[in-house]
């Protein structure tokens, strides 16, 4: 049969990468942290203009390798009603970098 050796793949989900904004937020030290609604972090003046464009917009935030999991969080953190945790154990070693990327892509797709 023609084409029997050709691999055909179908994807039921279209991932629109243009709607994803990625930023690395280093945060502030634990000694200067506080509990406050939303996510608060120190942003340098160069990045402040980029962050300002998201003001008053509904945002879906995903913390990757953050200090917020199903079993661990800041003592003053109140769980939000619309918060979901998709994975606690994302592999992140040098040997498993492609596995890490695949895991993160799965998390992004699940969160859509």
N, CA and C atoms as an extended XYZ file, in Angstrom:
336
Properties=species:S:1:pos:R:3:atomname:S:1:resname:S:1:resid:I:1 pbc="F F F"
N         0.827       -1.185        0.000 N   UNK     1
C         0.000        0.000        0.000 CA  UNK     1
C         0.870        1.246        0.000 C   UNK     1
N         0.522        2.223       -0.823 N   UNK     2
C         1.302        3.462       -0.814 CA  UNK     2
C         1.136        4.208        0.508 C   UNK     2
N         2.258        4.668        1.025 N   UNK     3
C         2.205        5.474        2.243 CA  UNK     3
C         2.133        4.683        3.534 C   UNK     3
N         2.253        3.357        3.478 N   UNK     4
C         2.163        2.595        4.721 CA  UNK     4
C         3.370        2.820        5.606 C   UNK     4
N         4.496        3.210        5.026 N   UNK     5
C         5.692        3.463        5.828 CA  UNK     5
C         5.763        4.904        6.312 C   UNK     5
N         4.835        5.733        5.872 N   UNK     6
C         4.839        7.124        6.302 CA  UNK     6
C         4.125        7.253        7.638 C   UNK     6
N         4.722        8.012        8.512 N   UNK     7
C         4.140        8.231        9.837 CA  UNK     7
C         3.159        9.393        9.758 C   UNK     7
N         1.938        9.153       10.145 N   UNK     8
C         0.947       10.224       10.160 CA  UNK     8
C         0.593       10.535       11.599 C   UNK     8
N         0.594       11.805       11.893 N   UNK     9
C         0.267       12.238       13.248 CA  UNK     9
C        -0.883       13.227       13.181 C   UNK     9
N        -1.800       13.082       14.091 N   UNK    10
C        -2.880       14.053       14.190 CA  UNK    10
C        -2.819       14.693       15.559 C   UNK    10
N        -3.086       15.946       15.587 N   UNK    11
C        -3.053       16.689       16.844 CA  UNK    11
C        -4.431       17.288       17.072 C   UNK    11
N        -5.052       16.927       18.178 N   UNK    12
C        -6.388       17.435       18.462 CA  UNK    12
C        -6.352       18.787       19.169 C   UNK    12
N        -5.176       19.279       19.457 N   UNK    13
C        -5.046       20.528       20.205 CA  UNK    13
C        -4.061       21.442       19.499 C   UNK    13
N        -4.460       22.660       19.242 N   UNK    14
C        -3.576       23.660       18.658 CA  UNK    14
C        -3.059       24.547       19.784 C   UNK    14
N        -1.761       24.596       19.958 N   UNK    15
C        -1.156       25.395       21.014 CA  UNK    15
C        -0.706       26.718       20.415 C   UNK    15
N        -1.337       27.808       20.810 N   UNK    16
C        -1.035       29.121       20.257 CA  UNK    16
C         0.075       29.773       21.068 C   UNK    16
N         1.299       29.618       20.602 N   UNK    17
C         2.458       30.120       21.332 CA  UNK    17
C         2.473       31.648       21.384 C   UNK    17
N         1.773       32.315       20.468 N   UNK    18
C         1.771       33.781       20.457 CA  UNK    18
C         1.041       34.363       21.662 C   UNK    18
N         0.235       33.555       22.342 N   UNK    19
C        -0.481       34.043       23.517 CA  UNK    19
C         0.259       33.757       24.823 C   UNK    19
N         1.440       33.188       24.727 N   UNK    20
C         2.238       32.866       25.910 CA  UNK    20
C         3.281       33.960       26.116 C   UNK    20
N         3.334       34.486       27.311 N   UNK    21
C         4.372       35.440       27.682 CA  UNK    21
C         5.195       34.773       28.768 C   UNK    21
N         6.474       34.660       28.529 N   UNK    22
C         7.356       33.996       29.483 CA  UNK    22
C         8.285       35.026       30.103 C   UNK    22
N         8.396       34.986       31.411 N   UNK    23
C         9.345       35.868       32.067 CA  UNK    23
C         9.942       35.132       33.260 C   UNK    23
N        11.181       35.422       33.513 N   UNK    24
C        11.873       34.821       34.647 CA  UNK    24
C        11.790       35.804       35.805 C   UNK    24
N        11.137       35.390       36.864 N   UNK    25
C        10.985       36.241       38.038 CA  UNK    25
C        11.794       35.647       39.180 C   UNK    25
N        12.852       36.323       39.527 N   UNK    26
C        13.715       35.784       40.578 CA  UNK    26
C        13.129       35.969       41.965 C   UNK    26
N        12.248       36.920       42.128 N   UNK    27
C        11.638       37.140       43.431 CA  UNK    27
C        12.570       37.847       44.390 C   UNK    27
N        12.067       38.081       45.564 N   UNK    28
C        12.864       38.737       46.589 CA  UNK    28
C        13.212       37.711       47.655 C   UNK    28
N        14.164       38.046       48.490 N   UNK    29
C        14.596       37.089       49.501 CA  UNK    29
C        13.472       36.821       50.496 C   UNK    29
N        13.533       35.674       51.122 N   UNK    30
C        12.502       35.275       52.085 CA  UNK    30
C        12.378       36.284       53.222 C   UNK    30
N        13.486       36.910       53.608 N   UNK    31
C        13.442       37.871       54.711 CA  UNK    31
C        12.670       39.140       54.340 C   UNK    31
N        12.499       39.410       53.052 N   UNK    32
C        11.755       40.587       52.612 CA  UNK    32
C        10.390       40.239       52.033 C   UNK    32
N        10.004       38.969       52.074 N   UNK    33
C         8.728       38.580       51.471 CA  UNK    33
C         7.575       38.859       52.427 C   UNK    33
N         6.402       38.967       51.864 N   UNK    34
C         5.208       39.162       52.663 CA  UNK    34
C         4.040       38.508       51.952 C   UNK    34
N         2.966       38.287       52.663 N   UNK    35
C         1.780       37.677       52.082 CA  UNK    35
C         0.871       38.794       51.600 C   UNK    35
N         0.499       38.727       50.358 N   UNK    36
C        -0.316       39.776       49.759 CA  UNK    36
C        -1.091       39.163       48.609 C   UNK    36
N        -2.309       39.619       48.345 N   UNK    37
C        -3.045       39.077       47.203 CA  UNK    37
C        -2.261       39.287       45.907 C   UNK    37
N        -2.197       38.266       45.089 N   UNK    38
C        -1.463       38.360       43.833 CA  UNK    38
C        -0.031       37.920       44.009 C   UNK    38
N         0.746       38.095       42.986 N   UNK    39
C         2.160       37.730       43.031 CA  UNK    39
C         2.965       39.012       43.044 C   UNK    39
N         3.807       39.164       44.031 N   UNK    40
C         4.607       40.373       44.164 CA  UNK    40
C         6.066       39.995       44.014 C   UNK    40
N         6.759       40.711       43.165 N   UNK    41
C         8.183       40.474       42.992 CA  UNK    41
C         8.868       41.783       42.631 C   UNK    41
N        10.142       41.836       42.892 N   UNK    42
C        10.936       43.007       42.572 CA  UNK    42
C        11.245       42.981       41.075 C   UNK    42
N        10.943       44.065       40.378 N   UNK    43
C        11.183       44.148       38.939 CA  UNK    43
C        12.078       45.344       38.674 C   UNK    43
N        13.122       45.134       37.877 N   UNK    44
C        14.026       46.239       37.560 CA  UNK    44
C        13.310       47.245       36.658 C   UNK    44
N        13.741       48.499       36.670 N   UNK    45
C        13.083       49.529       35.853 CA  UNK    45
C        13.007       49.174       34.368 C   UNK    45
N        13.991       48.468       33.852 N   UNK    46
C        13.988       48.100       32.436 CA  UNK    46
C        12.825       47.172       32.093 C   UNK    46
N        12.402       46.337       33.046 N   UNK    47
C        11.307       45.399       32.796 CA  UNK    47
C         9.951       45.940       33.252 C   UNK    47
N         9.952       47.051       33.969 N   UNK    48
C         8.702       47.591       34.505 CA  UNK    48
C         7.715       47.952       33.404 C   UNK    48
N         8.198       48.497       32.295 N   UNK    49
C         7.301       48.867       31.194 CA  UNK    49
C         6.639       47.631       30.602 C   UNK    49
N         7.378       46.542       30.492 N   UNK    50
C         6.810       45.303       29.951 CA  UNK    50
C         5.754       44.739       30.886 C   UNK    50
N         5.992       44.817       32.186 N   UNK    51
C         5.040       44.299       33.163 CA  UNK    51
C         3.795       45.177       33.217 C   UNK    51
N         3.961       46.482       33.053 N   UNK    52
C         2.840       47.428       33.148 CA  UNK    52
C         1.751       47.144       32.120 C   UNK    52
N         2.107       46.600       30.971 N   UNK    53
C         1.100       46.338       29.939 CA  UNK    53
C         0.083       45.281       30.372 C   UNK    53
N         0.398       44.504       31.402 N   UNK    54
C        -0.518       43.477       31.888 CA  UNK    54
C        -1.438       43.971       33.005 C   UNK    54
N        -1.287       45.232       33.400 N   UNK    55
C        -2.121       45.793       34.460 CA  UNK    55
C        -3.586       45.744       34.048 C   UNK    55
N        -4.439       45.359       34.963 N   UNK    56
C        -5.891       45.255       34.762 CA  UNK    56
C        -6.297       44.219       33.718 C   UNK    56
N        -5.416       43.277       33.419 N   UNK    57
C        -5.751       42.196       32.491 CA  UNK    57
C        -5.868       40.900       33.280 C   UNK    57
N        -6.839       40.056       32.935 N   UNK    58
C        -6.886       38.742       33.588 CA  UNK    58
C        -5.699       37.914       33.105 C   UNK    58
N        -4.973       37.363       34.036 N   UNK    59
C        -3.756       36.631       33.692 CA  UNK    59
C        -3.812       35.235       34.286 C   UNK    59
N        -3.435       34.276       33.504 N   UNK    60
C        -3.251       32.910       33.990 CA  UNK    60
C        -1.757       32.743       34.214 C   UNK    60
N        -1.348       32.573       35.447 N   UNK    61
C         0.072       32.452       35.768 CA  UNK    61
C         0.404       31.010       36.092 C   UNK    61
N         1.526       30.577       35.597 N   UNK    62
C         2.015       29.234       35.891 CA  UNK    62
C         3.396       29.385       36.508 C   UNK    62
N         3.552       28.911       37.735 N   UNK    63
C         4.851       28.954       38.398 CA  UNK    63
C         5.550       27.629       38.142 C   UNK    63
N         6.683       27.680       37.484 N   UNK    64
C         7.445       26.473       37.181 CA  UNK    64
C         8.675       26.476       38.075 C   UNK    64
N         8.880       25.381       38.781 N   UNK    65
C         9.957       25.279       39.763 CA  UNK    65
C         9.811       26.343       40.839 C   UNK    65
N         8.574       26.675       41.189 N   UNK    66
C         8.323       27.677       42.216 CA  UNK    66
C         8.156       27.034       43.578 C   UNK    66
N         8.004       27.850       44.583 N   UNK    67
C         7.830       27.360       45.948 CA  UNK    67
C         6.362       27.277       46.321 C   UNK    67
N         5.547       26.785       45.417 N   UNK    68
C         4.124       26.644       45.674 CA  UNK    68
C         3.683       25.310       45.100 C   UNK    68
N         3.431       24.358       45.968 N   UNK    69
C         3.006       23.034       45.526 CA  UNK    69
C         1.788       22.624       46.336 C   UNK    69
N         1.258       21.463       46.021 N   UNK    70
C         0.094       20.951       46.741 CA  UNK    70
C         0.413       20.739       48.222 C   UNK    70
N         1.664       20.381       48.530 N   UNK    71
C         2.032       20.057       49.908 CA  UNK    71
C         2.889       21.124       50.588 C   UNK    71
N         3.360       22.123       49.845 N   UNK    72
C         4.203       23.150       50.452 CA  UNK    72
C         3.809       24.524       49.920 C   UNK    72
N         3.672       25.474       50.817 N   UNK    73
C         3.450       26.866       50.445 CA  UNK    73
C         3.748       27.740       51.657 C   UNK    73
N         3.898       29.022       51.420 N   UNK    74
C         4.126       29.997       52.479 CA  UNK    74
C         2.986       29.883       53.494 C   UNK    74
N         3.291       29.977       54.776 N   UNK    75
C         2.280       29.801       55.821 CA  UNK    75
C         1.111       30.768       55.692 C   UNK    75
N         1.340       31.960       55.179 N   UNK    76
C         0.266       32.933       55.051 CA  UNK    76
C        -0.477       32.867       53.733 C   UNK    76
N        -0.100       31.921       52.865 N   UNK    77
C        -0.743       31.831       51.554 CA  UNK    77
C        -2.137       31.248       51.686 C   UNK    77
N        -3.108       31.922       51.113 N   UNK    78
C        -4.475       31.409       51.066 CA  UNK    78
C        -4.729       30.866       49.671 C   UNK    78
N        -5.153       29.620       49.592 N   UNK    79
C        -5.388       29.003       48.287 CA  UNK    79
C        -6.482       29.760       47.549 C   UNK    79
N        -6.217       30.070       46.299 N   UNK    80
C        -7.192       30.747       45.462 CA  UNK    80
C        -8.190       29.735       44.927 C   UNK    80
N        -9.428       30.172       44.729 N   UNK    81
C       -10.463       29.263       44.247 CA  UNK    81
C       -10.158       28.727       42.860 C   UNK    81
N        -9.570       29.540       42.008 N   UNK    82
C        -9.337       29.124       40.635 CA  UNK    82
C        -7.916       28.627       40.384 C   UNK    82
N        -7.232       28.182       41.427 N   UNK    83
C        -5.865       27.724       41.288 CA  UNK    83
C        -5.816       26.216       41.118 C   UNK    83
N        -5.022       25.772       40.163 N   UNK    84
C        -4.820       24.341       39.947 CA  UNK    84
C        -3.335       24.055       39.963 C   UNK    84
N        -2.965       22.934       40.543 N   UNK    85
C        -1.578       22.489       40.510 CA  UNK    85
C        -1.535       21.269       39.616 C   UNK    85
N        -0.717       21.326       38.566 N   UNK    86
C        -0.677       20.257       37.586 CA  UNK    86
C         0.401       19.229       37.886 C   UNK    86
N         1.521       19.649       38.441 N   UNK    87
C         2.611       18.717       38.689 CA  UNK    87
C         3.506       19.256       39.786 C   UNK    87
N         3.902       18.362       40.654 N   UNK    88
C         4.850       18.756       41.692 CA  UNK    88
C         6.259       18.296       41.376 C   UNK    88
N         6.396       17.237       40.615 N   UNK    89
C         7.696       16.607       40.412 CA  UNK    89
C         8.124       16.669       38.955 C   UNK    89
N         8.402       17.867       38.471 N   UNK    90
C         8.890       18.017       37.111 CA  UNK    90
C        10.390       17.761       37.133 C   UNK    90
N        10.863       16.796       36.338 N   UNK    91
C        12.299       16.501       36.348 CA  UNK    91
C        13.090       17.692       35.812 C   UNK    91
N        14.227       17.994       36.413 N   UNK    92
C        15.022       19.120       35.936 CA  UNK    92
C        16.516       18.870       36.092 C   UNK    92
N        16.983       17.743       35.622 N   UNK    93
C        18.412       17.469       35.626 CA  UNK    93
C        18.954       17.660       34.214 C   UNK    93
N        20.267       17.761       34.090 N   UNK    94
C        20.879       17.944       32.774 CA  UNK    94
C        20.562       16.772       31.854 C   UNK    94
N        20.536       15.578       32.398 N   UNK    95
C        20.282       14.387       31.593 CA  UNK    95
C        18.847       14.331       31.091 C   UNK    95
N        17.947       14.985       31.769 N   UNK    96
C        16.537       14.872       31.404 CA  UNK    96
C        15.970       16.196       30.890 C   UNK    96
N        16.791       16.993       30.205 N   UNK    97
C        16.310       18.297       29.751 CA  UNK    97
C        15.174       18.165       28.746 C   UNK    97
N        15.248       17.190       27.843 N   UNK    98
C        14.150       17.031       26.882 CA  UNK    98
C        12.901       16.519       27.587 C   UNK    98
N        13.073       15.682       28.597 N   UNK    99
C        11.932       15.216       29.387 CA  UNK    99
C        11.303       16.387       30.137 C   UNK    99
N        12.143       17.303       30.645 N   UNK   100
C        11.644       18.482       31.336 CA  UNK   100
C        10.819       19.346       30.391 C   UNK   100
N        11.331       19.590       29.183 N   UNK   101
C        10.604       20.402       28.202 CA  UNK   101
C         9.271       19.748       27.865 C   UNK   101
N         9.272       18.434       27.652 N   UNK   102
C         8.021       17.719       27.364 CA  UNK   102
C         7.035       17.854       28.518 C   UNK   102
N         7.528       17.744       29.753 N   UNK   103
C         6.659       17.869       30.927 CA  UNK   103
C         6.061       19.265       31.027 C   UNK   103
N         6.870       20.287       30.775 N   UNK   104
C         6.385       21.663       30.831 CA  UNK   104
C         5.362       21.912       29.733 C   UNK   104
N         5.608       21.392       28.539 N   UNK   105
C         4.631       21.547       27.455 CA  UNK   105
C         3.313       20.876       27.824 C   UNK   105
N         3.376       19.705       28.444 N   UNK   106
C         2.150       19.031       28.890 CA  UNK   106
C         1.393       19.887       29.906 C   UNK   106
N         2.128       20.509       30.835 N   UNK   107
C         1.500       21.367       31.840 CA  UNK   107
C         0.839       22.571       31.174 C   UNK   107
N         1.527       23.188       30.216 N   UNK   108
C         0.950       24.336       29.518 CA  UNK   108
C        -0.304       23.952       28.753 C   UNK   108
N        -0.286       22.801       28.116 N   UNK   109
C        -1.457       22.337       27.364 CA  UNK   109
C        -2.613       22.041       28.308 C   UNK   109
N        -2.331       21.403       29.450 N   UNK   110
C        -3.380       21.095       30.429 CA  UNK   110
C        -4.003       22.360       30.999 C   UNK   110
N        -3.214       23.412       31.113 N   UNK   111
C        -3.716       24.629       31.752 CA  UNK   111
C        -4.548       25.488       30.819 C   UNK   111
N        -4.543       25.185       29.558 N   UNK   112
C        -5.275       25.998       28.582 CA  UNK   112
C        -6.765       25.816       28.717 C   UNK   112
